[in-house]
Amino acid sequence: MIRNKIFNAILENQTGQLKMIKKDIRPLVVLVFFMAVTVSAGAWAADEKRHGDEGFAACELLVRFHEQVVSADKIQARERVGARVIRTVPALNVEYWRLPAGMTPADAMEMLSGVRAVDHAEPNYFYSPGQVPDDRDFGRLWYLENTGQRVHDIAGTPGADISATAAWELETGSPEVVIAVIDSGVAMDHPDLKNNIWSNREEIPENGIDDDENGYVDDVQGWDFVNYDNNPSDYSKDLYGDGHGTHVAGIIAAEGNNGIGAAGVMWQARIMPVQIFDLFENSPFNATTLVVLEAVLYAVENGADILNCSFGGPSYSRFLYEAYEMAGAAGVLVVAAAGNDGLDNDRVPVYPAGYKLDNIISVAATNENDDLAGYSNYGSMSVDLAAPGGSGVVSNIYSTTPPERTVIFTDDFESPENPWITDGKYDPWVTVYDKTFNSTVAVDSVGNYHNNAFSYIRTAKPVPAEGFRGLNLRFNVWYALEQGYDFLDIGFAGSPDGNYETISTLTGFSQGIEHLVIWSNDAEFDDFYLRFALRADNNVFFDGVYLDDIFLSGIKWRFSGDEYGFKSGTSMATPVVAGVAGLVWSAAPALNYAQVRQVMINTVDLLPRLAGKVAAGGRVNARAAVLAAMEGTIPSGPSSDLAPDPLPDVAPETEASGSGGDSGCFIASL
């Protein structure tokens, strides 16, 4: 029924429910699903309604003990707050704790404040997602060569570019330079990217063994830290745009001079896909500290030279600071987006760009006229330089995307056509008008369901899912079920009366009408029947389940050659700088990260309109940077007296009360 099973569903075993998200989250801030336990229980993962408007995950804490603390003292500290250890990050000795329901991170931190065994504790913060080749659409890449051409109906100023064509006369990149794209994944099969994707040479594909003993099984081409599997493909392309990580990867290293599509700043490199987001419908899911932490350490430990971080958030994390510091100790350069709020980062920092580490370079965005983009953050001390990130009026940075996402099945129960079959013991499912939903809905029974009930509603015809990947099932639901004894099972099977595999289970009581999202990261599907089934024991019974607005979409993972699109933001400016850093390192591989960073700062095109806005006073110039590297006119280290960040025991309150990541570093396609 299903081909190429990955079947790494992520479950939260405290309630027996898969993750879900609530319907009433602000339009541009959607909770990401971060997972407690990995089990082989289906091909899907769903979001948990575990959202904190304070800017961090509710009921979660990251904790580190002092080195000499014995096991008994650790257990005592956990029991003090009633926490469970979900997993650990060995490189930093950080434990990821699940707190009891109703306990906030602030409550737990206060209770731990007098515990001498604890070195540091902090919330799990949120971070949100900047020679001419013969490539067909090179004329759209104004940021590489700006002749004043019109791109997406906007004309630019000649010369407002990074002098890429002149740089390519000196250097076009190297497959020895590994750049980790820490983002929503990368469409690794894209014709303009597939030859520039990193491969883990120490791992034997699909043998189910961690051959290189790095803790990740079959991580041949990176890792997905959202679904926690070895498939960091970018399935985020939706009905309206996106494909954020793939777009970033193409800016860095879409294959140059191959006669198709676009060209990256580097014609050749090795892109390491490291997934921390699933983006859908123009709204970024947030990544927590834990996921970013694991992603950064993975990239560093597996040989990345450059980390592209086109994301940010308002909250300082000591643990993330130390992870990026470890990256510097390993010789890794970090290129980070300054943010898209139009704010002064000297006053309101965005992280990771705001960490005072000499291996981080913070990037603002310019438009097609070499002006600071209206959306771009800036900072005369905190933002290093600028790079083309596109207009704030119409997105005009052109790059690679995944294939289009299409609707496979949808029903709002308003149509006279009935695509469902219902059956069951006692009461079958029926459709009725409901005042709470203000629409017609499907309910398991009229009134309370019975003891020992079993009833279902399933598709009358198979869902045409053959060849699709990244399936996304969404629906609205209200439910009242006996917690832990009565359940709604969502499942699928290859035949109407086949063995239905459960992909999500609900129990207990919903918090009003909830909007659930269930995500599949499986490689490829065949057609299947979708079923919602109520099952109850012989004890207590309640009102049951109300369903509405069922919507299933997926990506036909076939590339036609038209998988390109426009975006703008500091998320687009950041990979421009990462690509220039890669060119510099290709031309002068003996340089260290500090020298690569400084040569780009020293060789910017000085622009009066950027004076006082970024520390370097200008926009990156690829040719000047590569030439300086080749001629050896490079400082021995950072020219500024960059003081390291202090390491407070607790992050400042002003940072902990951030907006939950809505200072994200990208602008959706317009």
N, C-alpha and C positions, 0 to 999 in steps of 0.2 A: 504493500500500500504506500509506503514512504521509502524513497530512495535515499541512500547515503546518510543514514541516520547519524545525528550528533547526539540528540537526546540528553543535553545537559540543561534540564529545567532547574530553576533556582527557587527553592521553597523557603518560606519562613515557618518553622515548625512550632512556633509558640501557639499559633491559632489554627494551624492546619490549612491556612489559606495561602494561595499564591499572592504575589504583590499586585497592587492595584493603585490607581490614582483617583483623586476626587474630582468631581466636575467643577467645583467652584474655585479652582486655582486661578490666579490672575492670568490674563491671556498670554503673556510672554514668559511666564515662569511656571514650568511643569516639573513635578517631582520625578527624579530618576529612580529606578528600582535598583537598590543595592542589596546584595544577597547574603543571607546568613549561612545557608547550608546547600551544598551542591549534591543533587541526587539524580539518578537515572530514572526519571519518572515522566518522560514526555518530551516533546520537541519544543515546548513553549515556555516562556517566562512572562510573568505579569507584574504590574506595579502594585505596591502596597500603599495604602493611604497613610503614609508615615511622613507627613510634611510639617515643617516648622517654618512659619513666616519669619522667624527670628534670623534665618540664614544658616541653619544647621539642622541635621536630622534629629527629630525627637527620639528620645529613649535610646540614644547611642552615645558612647564615649570612647575616646582613644586614651590609653593609659600606658605609662612606662614606669617600671619599678627601678629602684637603684640596683646596681649590679650585684651586690652581695646579699640581696634579700633572699631568704629561704622560702621554700614552697609553702610552708604553713602560714607565713605572714602574708603571702599573696592571696591565699585562700581566704584568710580572715578579712582582708581588705575588700575582696569581691563580695563576701557575705555581708559586709557592713552595709552595702548598698543593694544587695540582692541581685548582683549582676551575673550574667553568663558570658564566658569567653566564646566568641564566635570563631575567630581565627587570629593569627598573629602575623606581624611583619618582622621576620627574624633580623633583617639587616639593621633595624633600628630598635629592636626589642620592644616593639609597640604591640599592645593587645587591643583588639577591637571588642568592646563590651556591648552587650544588649542589656538595657536597664529595665526594671519592672514597669509595667504599664502605669502611666501617670507620673512617673518620676522624670523630671527634666534634667538635662546635663548640668545646669547650674545647681540643682539640688544635690546631685551626686558629687560634684566638685566641692561643694561646701562640706559635705559629710567626710570627704577624703582629705580636707585641708590640714587636719591634724595628724594624719597617718604618715609616720616618718618613712615607711617603706616606699611610698609613692614619690617618684622623681618628678613627674609631670603628667597632667591630665588636661584634656581640652575637648570641646565638642567636635563632632564630625561635620565640618563646615561644607557648604555648597560652593561650587564654582561653575560658571556658565561658559557655554560656547557662545588677518589682515593680507660681422658677416651676416647676412640675412638668411635664415633657413627657408626651406621650400614648403614648410607646413602650411596647409591649405588656408587656415584662418589667421595667419600671422598678422595680417592687417588690423585685426581686432585687438591686438595686444599692445595698446598704446603705451602701457607702462614700461614695455621693453624698448619700443621705438615710437616716439610721438612726433608725427608729421603734421599734426593739426587735424587728422582724420576724424570723421564722425563715427563714434562707436555707441551703439544703443541710443542713437539720436542725440548724442552730446559730442560737440567738437572741442578739442583740446588745444593747448598751446604747444607749438613745435618746440622740441627739446625738453619738455616736462616729462622726462623719463629717466631710467637708471643707466643709460648708455650701454645697453646690453649688447647691441650688435658690434660695438667697438670692443667690448670685453671679450666677445666670442672669437675675435681675431687673435686673442692671446690664450684663451682657455674656455673650453666648453663643458668641463666637469670630469668627474672620475668615478668609476664604479667602486673605488676603494673608500669613498666618503659615504658614511651611513647616517641618514637623517631620519629620526623617529618622528612620525606624525602622530602626536597624542591628541586624538580627536574622535570623530564618529566612525572610525574605520576607513578603509580605502577600498574602492572597487578594483581589486587587484587584477581582474581580467580585462580591464579597459585597454583597448588597443594602443592608446598613447601612454600607458603606465606599465603594462605587463612586463616589459623588458627592463624596467628600472625598479622592480620590487626586490626587497631584501629577502634572502633565504638563509635559514639557520642550517648551516652545512653539517652541524653535529647531530641533527635530528633526522631519523629515518621516517619518512612520511607514512602516516596511517597504520603504524604497527602497534599502537596503544601503549607504547613504552616511553618513558622519559629518558631518552638515550643520552642526553647531555647532562642529566641530573640537575637541571636548573629549577626544578619544581613545577614544570609545565609540560604536560604530555602532548607530543606531536605539534609543538609550536613551530612549525616549519616556516610560517610567514607572519610571525607576530602573535599577539594574544588579544582576546576580547575580554576586558575586565568588567563589562556590564553583564554579559551572559556567562562569563567565566568559562570560555571555551577557546578552541584554537581557530576560530573562524572570524577574524576581525574585518570581514567584508562590510562595506558601507551600504546597508539596506535602508538608510534613512531617507532616500529620495522619495518624496511624497507627490501628491496630486498637484501641488502648487510650487514645488521647488525644493531646494536644499541639497543634500549630499555634501555636507560641509567639509568632512575630512577628505573626500575625493577631490573637491575643488582646491583645497589647500595643497594636496599632494601634486596636483597638476601645475600649480604655480611654481612649486619648487623644481619639479623634474618631469614634466610631460616630455616624452622623448622628442628631441629636436632633430630637424632635417630628415624626417622619415616620410614626408610627403602627405601627412594626414593631420587634421585637427590643429592643435595648438603646440606651442613649445614652452618648456619651462625655463626658468632662469638658468638652470643646469640642463644640458641636453642628456647627460647621463649621470646617474647617482644610484644609491640604493636606499629606497624608501622603506622604512620599517613601520608597518601598520600597528598601532597600539590604540585600542578602542576604549574610550571612557564615556562616550555619549551614544544614545540612540535618539536621533532627532526626527521629529514627525510633525507635519502640519505647521510649519513656520515657527514652532515653539521649541526652544531647546530644553531638553531634560537637563537637570543639574547633575554634576559629578560631585561626590563627597570627597573630603580629605583622604579617606581610606583608599578610594579607587585611584585618585591621582597619585597618591603615595606609591601604591603598588605599581602603577604604570611607569612612573619615573624610574623607580628602582629596576624594573624589568628592562627598560631601554638601556640604562647605564650598564647593567650586568651582562647584557647581551651585545655590547659592542657599538652602541650608537656614538657618533662623534658630535652630533647636534640634536637637540630636542626642540621641535617646533611646538610651542604652547599657545595656540590661538584661542585662549580662554582666560577667564579671570574672575575674581570675586573680591569682596570687600574685607574679608576676614583673614587676619594674620594667624598662621599655624606654625608653631614651633617645629612640629614634626615635618611639615613640608619644607620649611626652611632648611632643616638638617638634611633632607633628601636632596635638595638642590645643591647644598654644600657638598654632599658626598659626590654628586655629579661633577662638581668642580674639581674635587680631589682626584677623580678618575680622568680628568682632562676633557670633560664634556662641556660644550658651549650650549647655553639655553637662550633661545630667542622667544620673547614673550610679548603679547599684545598689551598695549597701554589701556585699551578700553574704549567704548563708544558712547560715553555719557557727555562728552563735551566739557569735562571737568579738569581742574588742575590737580594732577596726581601728587604734586608737592604737598597739597593740603588734604586730599582724600586719596590715599594709596589704593591701588588695585594690585592684587597678588595672583600669580607669582612675579609679575613685572616689577613690583615694588620692593622685593627682597633685596637688601643691600649686599649683594654678592658680586664679585668681579667676573663671574662666569655667566651672568645674566645680562642680556641686552634688551632694553625696553623700547618698543617701536610704536610711534604715532603714525597716522595716515595722512597722505596728501592726495589731492584730486588731480584731474587731468590738466589743471592750470598751475600746478606747483603751489597751490594754496594749502594750508592746513585744512583738512576736511572738517566741515562744520560739526560732525558727530564725534570727531577724534578727541580723546583725552590728550593732555599735554603736560609739561612740567619742566621748567628750566634746570632742575636738579635731578628729578626722578625719571625723566624720559630721555633716552640717549640720543635717538635720531629718528628721522621720519623716512617713510617709503611709500610708494603709490599704493593706496588702498581703495581708491575709487570715489565716485560722487556720492553725495548723500541724497541726491534728487532721484536719479535713476541708476541702478547698479550697473557698473560698466567694467568690472574686472572679469575677463573671460577665461574660463578654465574648464577642466574635465568634471563630469558628473557621473553618477550611476545611471542605469537605464530608468525610464519612467516607471512610476508606481501606478497600477491600475486597480479599479474596483472589480472584485471577483464575485461578491455577493452582498446584497443589501436589502433590508426590509424594515419598514417603520410600522407595519401592521395597519396601515391606512388604506392600502390598495385592495380592490375587490378580488384580485388574484391572490390565491393562498399558496405560497411555496412550501408549506409545512405539512407534515403528518404528525398527528398526536395520538397517544394511546396511554394506557396505564391502568393500574389497579385503583378502584374507587372512582376518582374524578379525573377525567382527561383534561389537558390544557385547553383553555378557551381564550378568545379575544374579547375584551370589553373596554369601554371607555372609562378612564380613571381620572378623577379630578386632580389628584396629586401630580400626575404626569401631564395633565391637560391634553391627553391624546389617547388613542386606542393602544392598548398594551396586551401582551400575552400573559395569562396568569395560570398557575398550576391547578387552581380550583376556585370555585366561587365560595368564599368563606374559608374557614380553616381547613387545612389538609387533615387527613386521617392518620391514625396510628398504622404503622406498617405499610405506608403508602409507597407506591412507585409509579411515577408517571413521567412522560417525556414529550418534548416537541423536537422534531428533527426535520432536516430538509427533505423534501419529497424527491428531489433530484440531487445527484452528486454535485458538489461545488466544483466548478471547473478550475482546479488548482494545479493541473499538471504543468511541470516546468517552472513553477513560481518559487521564489525564495523570499525570506524575510516577511512571512505572513503577519499581518496586523489585524487582530480581531478586536473590535470595540463594541460596547453596548451599554445601555443604561439599565440599572437594576435597583430595585428595592426588595429587601428580603427580611423575613422574620422566621428564624429556624432555631430549633433547640441546639445550643452551642455544643459542638463535639459529638452530637448524636444524629441529627438530621442534616442533610447536605443537598446542595445543588452541585451536580457534576457537569462540567462542560467537557465534551469529548468528541472524538471523531473515529470513523471506521471506513474501511474500503467498500463495505456493502451495507445495505439497510439493516440487516439482522446480524451483522458481524460483531466482533469483539471490540467494543468502543474503548479507545485509549483515553484516559482522563488527562486533560491538559490544565485544568484548574478546578478547584473545589471551594465552595463558599459554605460557611456555617455561621451561626450566631445572628446578630442583628446589624443591618446596615445603618450608616449614619445618614439618614435621608436617602434621596435618590443619588446613587453613585455612578460615575462614569468609569467603567473598567476598561483597561487596555491589556490585552494578552499578546505577547510578542513571540514569534518563532524565529530562531536563528538557524533553522535546519537548512541543509544544502539544497534540497529539491523535493517537491511533493508530487504525488499523483492526485487524481480526483478523489474526493472523500465526502462522506455524509457528516454534517455537523449536528450535534445533539445536545440539548439541555435537559437534564434528568433530575427530578426530585426523588430522594429516597429517605425514608423515615423509619425509626424503630417503633416499639410499642409503648413508648412512655409519654412524654409531653408533646403537644403539637401547637402550632401557631398559625399565623395568617399565610405564610408561604412566600412565594416569589412572584414578582412582577417584572417583565422584560419589555424593553422598547429599543428602537433605533439600532438594530444589529447591522454592523458594517464590517466587511472583510476585504482587505486589499493585499496586494503583493506585487513583486517585481518579476517580470519575465526576464530572467537573467540571460538575455541575448543582446549583443552589441551590434547596432546597425551602422555606427559611424557618426551618429548625430548626438552623442552623449556629451554635450557641452552646454554651459550656461554662464550667466552673469551674477556676480555678487559684489558687494562693497563692504568695507569695514576694516578695522585694525587687524581682524583675522586674516585679511588678504594681504595687508602690508607686512605682517609678520613672516609669512613664507617667502616674500620677496627678499627680505633680509637673510633668512635662513639659506636661500639659494645663493645669494651673493657670498655668504660665509663659506658655503660649499665650494664655490668657484675659487675663492682665495685659498682654501685648504688644498684644492686640487692643484693649483699652481705652485703652492709652497707647502708641501706636506710636512715639513719639519717644524712648522710654527706650532706654538701652543695656543690654547683657547684665548688667553689674554691678549696675545699678539694679533690673532684674527679679529677679535672684538675691537681692539684699538685701531687697527689699520682701517677698518670700516668707518669708525668715528672720525679719524683724522682726514679722510679723503672724501667727505660729503661735499656735495654742491651747496655752498653757502647761499641761503635764500633770505633776504631781508624779512620776508613774512614769517619765517620760522625763528627769527632772532628772539630770544627770551621765551620761546615756546618749547624747545628741546635743547638739551645740553650742547649738542654738537652744532646747533644753529643751521642745520641743513638736511637735505635728502640724500640718501645713499647713492653712490655712484659706482657701479660695478666695474667699469673699466679702470677708473682711478685706483680702486682698491686692489684689483688684480695686478695692475702694473706696479704699485708700491710693494706688494708682496714679492713679485718676481725680481724687483730691483733691490730688495732688501732694506728699503727705507722704512723700517718698522721699529717702534719702540720696544724695549725689552720687557715691558709690562704695562699695567694700567697707569695712565698719566695723572689720574685724579687720586686724591687721598680718600679712597672709598672706605668709610667706616662701616664695619659689619653691623648688622642688626643686633640690638640687645636681645637676650633670650629671657623674656619674662616667664615667671612660673605660670601665669595665666594671661591669656591675650587680653588687651585692653577692652574695656566694656564697650567703647564706641565701635570697635570692630566686630565684637560678638553680636551686636544688635543690628547688623547690616540687613540689606533688603532681600537677602536670600538669593543673590546672584543675578538680579536683573540688570546689572551693569555688564552684561555679557559682551564679548568682544567680536560680535559679528552683526551685520545688518542683513536681514533676509532679502532674497531677491524680490524686487519690486515689479 
